[in-house]
Amino acid sequence: MLLLPLLGAIVIGLLPNRYAAYSRAVALLCAGLVLLLAWGLLATFDPTTAALQFVERELWPMQAGSYLLAVDGFSLPMLLLATLLAFVALLASASIRDQPQGFYLFMLLLELGMLGVFMAQDWSLFYIFWEFTLIPLFFLLNRWGGLRRQHAALNFVLYTMGGSVFLLISLLLGFDAAQANSFAMAEMAAGLHAASDKTQIIIFLGFLLGFGVKMPIVPLHGWLPLAHVEAPTPVSILLSGVLLKMGSYGLIRAAALLPKATLLLQGSLMVLALIAVIYGAVLAWRQTDLKAMVAYSSISHMGVVLLGIASLNSIGLLGAVTQMVAHGLSAALLFLLVGLLYQRTHSREVGDYGSLLPTTPRFALLIASAFVATIGMPGTIGFIAEWHVMIGAFQQWGWLVLFLSLGMLISAAYSVRTVGQLCTGPAHAQPLADLGRLESLTGGLLIAWTVLLGLVTAPLLQLMSGSVGQFVLLFGRHP
């Protein structure tokens, strides 16, 4: 799975200029094969155990590190989401005409980095893949982004590299404190569980800053709105659908590594989560730019993920991981549709659109469905995710969960308002073409998974049940 994107990038890089048009086909072929391989893991994955599965381990020349890849109940759902959205992003990149070879090469390298983060079970390898994703993302933003693309790319890199410094410091401190002479996640965790409370808190705060930038946690979110607005549509799909989830996934790993610190900082994590939920929803409600609206809504929805993680009980954590999947699908669909609107009219202002329902029914159906999925209406995977998080938060903090409900109500308010304007508002003066077959297929694929998982959620919850059960035992909770 890691080799195919790398080979595809090499083939695209070696293509002569006269064959540049074939770079899209090569990228789609590689991403499609990776998608099949990832989803093929479901056939033999055992969800009843928390043990690592499909393990590949090779020792490196340096004594402490190792090439250790495996999946468990936390990483496999993210792996499936990443491969699906990478393929969807490539399908949505048909409009890329400027230097397509470079674009598809960097897209495959970005997929390589994302998959490596979710499969790495050694902290040194995890950090290498984590930092590697910055390289293709910088060039994708800086070369194929909007008018302020250079500022957005530099802003993104500075924020992320700043967080990565704290992440690296925490890894080195953790390695020294664990005295396990290994960066393997399980071996470092065994050594750090006996560390003092002060040591664990210092190390955990570094992880929180490093992963919090990518989630993003308020006030570490400054890079996100600009990057989303200026990024090309395929990059926005991966940025919102997968890259943000790398931060929350890393935070889950950090919590398992440092359980005492997580328990001591549980209340602080809850406060940060509720601030993100309400702050992101209010800012999204005030936006008239559709891309900026979806970007700020991502802050709110990732706040729900943080709240589920902070609950440290099984139902809250199940809701957090499910919310990661739900937001990945719905945000990717929204960015896809907003990008298609922008291609047709070169405007992202809500007031510039109206009466999509009678003039472009496929567009109207999909964009209304995307907003419905975003606010977690019953019948969608978002409803299951938010319901689990609410129950988990209520079990832990009682009626403080009302602040989460307030954020959800604000999200519902701006979503209903936006759908009303787009679908039934005054007609747009410029004629708008409806979705084509490929565009409808791409959007339909995402909404189909959103509804299917909303109606049949048990397999997804069962997939992570073993790992979630082992995780909550670290905090003295019953699975």
C-alpha positions, 0 to 999 in steps of 0.5 A: 500500500505504501509502495504503490503511491511511491511507484506511481509518483516515480512513473509520473515524474519520468513521463515525457512531456508529450505523455503528460496527459497520462499522469491522471490515469497513472494516479487513478490506477495507483490510488484505485489499487491502494483502495482495493488493498485497504478495503481488502484488509476487512476480510481478515481483520479481527475486530474482537482483539486490540492486538496489532494486525498485519504487522511488518517490522524491520530493524533500522541501522539506528538502534532505537528505531524500527520500520514497524507498520500495523493496524488496529481498531483505531487506524483501520477506519482512518486507513479506509477513509484516507484511501477512499478520499484520496481516490475521490480527490483524484476523480475530482481533479479533472479540471487541473490543466496547469502542469498536471504531472507535478500535481498528480505526483504530489497528490500521490506523495501526499497519500503515501504520507497519510497512509504512513501516519495511520500505519506506523506503530513506531514513533520515529517512523510516525514522525517521519511520515507526519513531517513528510506530508508537509512537502507535497502539501506545501507545493500543492497549495503554493503552485495550484492554489488561489490568489493568496496561495503563497501566503496560505502555503507559508502560513500552513507550513509555519504553523505545522512546523511550529507544532512539530517542534513540540511534538519532536521534543515530547518524543525525545523526552518520552524516549528518555523517560521510558528507558525502553531503548525503543521508539515502538509505541507499545514499548514506550507506553510500557515504560512511560506508564510508570513515569511521574505525573509531572513528567507525563504532563510535560510530555503530553502538553508537547503532544497536545500542541503538535497534534492540536495544530493539525486538528485544529484546536482553538487557538491553534487554528489560524492556518486552517481558514486561509489554507482551505479557501486558497487550496484547490478543490482536490487538496481541500478534500484531503485537507479537511477529510484526512489531514485534520484526522491525523491530529485527532488520531495522534492525540488518541495515541498520545493519550494511550501513551500517557494515561495519568497526564490525560486524566489530570488534564481531562477537564482542560481538554473538555473546555478546549473542546467546547470552546472549539464547538461553539467558536467554530460554529459562530464563525461559520454562521457569520461567513458568506464565503462558502469555502470559509463557512465549511472551513470554520465548521470543521473547527466545530466538528473537530471540537466534537471529536476532542470532546469524545476523546476527552470523555475517556469512556468507551461510548464517547471514544466510539463517537469520536472515531465515528465523528472523524469518519462522518466529518471526513465524508461530509466535509469532503462532499461540501468542498467538492460541490463548492469547488464545482460551483466556483469552477462554473461561476468563479464566485463562492459568495452564498448570495450569488446563488439561488434557485438551484433546485429547479435549474440544477436539481442534481446540484441542489440534491447533493448540496442539501444532502451534504449540509444535512449530513454535516449537522448530523440528521438522523439517517446519516453517520453524523447523527450516530457519531454526535449521539455517542459523543453526547452520551459519553460527555453526559456520563462524564460531565453531566449537564455541561453537555448543553454547551455541545447542544448549543454548538449543534444548534448554531450549526443547524441554523447556518446550514438550513439558512444556506440550503434555503438560499442556494436551493430556493433563493432568488435565481442567479443571473448567470446560467449554471450547468448541472452536475455531469455524470462523473461529478454526480458519481463522485458526489453520490459515492460520498453521500451514499457512504454517509447514509449507508453508515448511518443506517448500518453503523454496527460494522463500523462500531464493531471494527474499533470495539476491541481497541476502544475497550483496551484504551478505556481500561488504561483509565480504569473504565469498563469497556 
